[in-house]
Amino acid sequence: MRRCALLVVAVGVFAAASPAWATFPGKDGPLVFSGVDPVSSSVQVYRLSPAGGAPTQLTATVLPGAVWNECPAWSAEGRQIYFDSVDRSTTNPAHIYRIDATGGSLSLADSPDAPTHLCPTVSRSGTEIAAIEYRDDGSEGIVRMQADGTDPRIVAAAAPNQDNYAPHFAPTGSRILFNEVTYKDNAIERADLVIVNPAGHEKNLTRKDNAQYFTPSWSPDGDTILAGGGQPRMR
């Protein structure tokens, strides 16, 4: 599977929001993010106080470098953190787990027999999860499901030459913002920002733009978007 690198160029036409892979509950709340555990050399989930200081590691792995816990997202009320977890010593799919704000009460959020799920996002009502889904047949897209992992359905399928990344539920309603990357000859041809509604209808926000956009996120009021941006493509 392909995973896009995060670009740090701000898109000027959008206003401020939280970074895609470091999210916060409410205004000026603690950040959660993925970072490298220096002991195991694995990727784990950390929490950082809004006042700064040393981050607190919330997840760990028993075997050095084996289990990676990444892509954390807060629930709307700030009591739980959702993330994807994969055991790199096996061929088992990645699954979505949740913990409380202090790192306790670990539980599986999707189905034990689900395909690979990455980078979860939680609706403001707390009733739905959306994530990237990779299936055994090679297909991929954005899946939305109930908070207990039931009723999964693909709402934004990726074409064979595409990948969909970084899903984020809107602060209000049930829209999902994501990053659609189109490839040609093993290179990125387009990188667009797309919104899909509950019925699966997509709106490409940047289809007329020649620049490339990555890792989008909403502003707290849902009126504006922040995304990493690349240089315009040459024709």
N, C-alpha and C positions, 0 to 999 in steps of 0.2 A: 504494500500500500504506500501511497505517496503522502507525505505530510509537509505542508508549506512552512517555510521559515518565516518568522515574524519580522516584518519591516517596521522601522521606527519613524518613518516620515509621516507627519500628520497631514491629513487631507483638509485643505483649507476651507472647503465649502461646507464642512460639518462642524458642529460645536462640540463642547467637551462631554466626555462620558468616562466610564471606568475602563481600564485596560482589559483586553479580552481574556487574558489568562491570570489576571489578578483582580478578584472581585470583592465587593464589600457589601455588608448589610446596612442599608439605610444611609443616612448622611454622616460622614466622618467616622464610619465604623472601622473595625479591624479588617485588614486585607488578608486574603488567602491566596497562595500561589504555589507553583511547583518549583522545587529546587533540588539540588544534588546533596544527598546525605554523604558527608565526607567519610563516614565510617564504612558504609557498605558500597559507596560509589553508585548507588541507585537514586532514582528520582522519587521524591516524597513530597507530601503536602505540608506546608508551613503556614503559620498565622503570624501576622505582624500588627502590633498596636499602631493606631493612627498617630501616636506620639513618637513613633520610631523605636529605636533600641534593637536588641537582638531578637530575631524571629524565634517562634516556638515551633518545634517539629511535632506534627500531629500524627503522622503515620510512620511505620518502619517496616523493615523486611528481615526475616530470620536468616536467609542465605545471602551472602554478599552479591549484590547486583542482580538478584533474581526477580523480586516483585517490585514493579514500578507503579506508584500511585501518583496520578497526575491530573491536570486539567480541572482543578477544583472550582466549584460554584456554590455560593450561599443559597439556601432557601430564602424565601421572601421575608420571613420574620427573623432571620438571622440566627436560628437555633440549630440548624443542621447544615452540613457541608456535603455535597455530592461530588464524586470524582470517579474516574475510570481507573481500573487496576488490572494489570496483566502480569502473569508469571512468565518471565522471559526464559526460564529453564524448561518450559513445556511448549506444546503447540496449542494449548487451550486458548479459547477466545478471551478477549478483554471484557470485563463486566463492570457495571456501575454499582458503586457502594455508597453508603452514607455514614457519617459519624456526627456526633454532637460537636458543639463549638469548641470543646476542650479536647477533642480527639477520642472520646469514649463512645460506647454503644455502637460498635461497628456492625452494619447489617447490609445484606445484599438488596439492591434496589430493583434490578431487573430480574428476569427469569433465569434459573440455573442452566437451562438449555438454550438460552438466547445466543444469537451470533455475536460477533465482536461489536461492542458499543464503546464509543469514545466521546470525550468532551461533553458531558451532560449539562443541561440547563433546566431550571425548574420554573414552572409558571408561578405568577404572583399569588394565585389561589392555592398553590401547593398540591394541586390535584393531578398535574401532568409533568412528565419529563420529556425532553427532546434530546437527541444525541445523534452522532454520526453512526451509521450502521454499515458494516462490511459483512456480506453474506458469503457462504462457501462457494457459490457459483460465480463469484467475482463481482457481483453487482454491489452498488453502494449508493447511499442517499441519506437524507435526514429523516429519522424516525421519531414519531411522537407516541407516547404510551401513557397509561395511567401511572400514578405514583408508585403502585405496587408492581409495576412491570407488565401488567396485563393489557390486552387490546393494543398491541404494537401495530403501527401502520406507517408505511413510507409516505410522506407528504411532499417530498422533493427528491425525486430519483435523479441520479447523475447519469449522463450519457456515457458511453464507453470511453470517450476521450475527455471525461470530466471527473473532478472530485468536488464534493461539497464539504466545507469546513466551518468550524466556529459557530454553531447554532446558538442563538440567544433569544429567549422569550422576551417580548415587549413588556415594559413596566405596567401597561394596561392592556386588557384584551388578550387574545390568544395568538397574535401574529408571532412568527419566528423570523428573525434576521439571520442570514448566513452568508458565507463567502463561496461563490461558485468559480472554480478555476478550470479553464479549458486549455487543453494541451494540443500541440501540433508538432510532430517530429521530435518528441521528447523534450520540448521546451514549452514554456507558458506562452500561450497566444493571447488569452484574456484572463482577467481576474476581476469579477464583478461582485457587487453587493445586491442581494436578492432578499425579498420578503415573501413569505408564504403564509397564507391564512389557513384556518382550520379545515377548509374544504379542499386544500391542496392547490389553490390558485396562486401562481407566482407573479411577482412584479420585479423586474430587473431595474434597479435604480440607476445603474451606470452603463446601460447598454449603448448609449450614444457617446460615452466618454472614451477617449483613447488611452487614459491612464490605467494602471493596475492597482486594485485595492485588496487589502488583506485584513484578517482578524478584526471585524467590526464589532462595535458594542453600542448600546443605546444610551442616551442621556437619561437621567432619572425621570423626566417628564415624558419621555417617549417621542419628543418632537424632533430631535436631532440625533445624528449618528457620528461616531468617531471611528476612523479606520486608518490602518497603516497604508501608505501609498507608494507606488513605484513611479519611475519616470515614464512619460508617454512613449508608446510603441512607435517605432519608425515604420513607415509604409514603403 
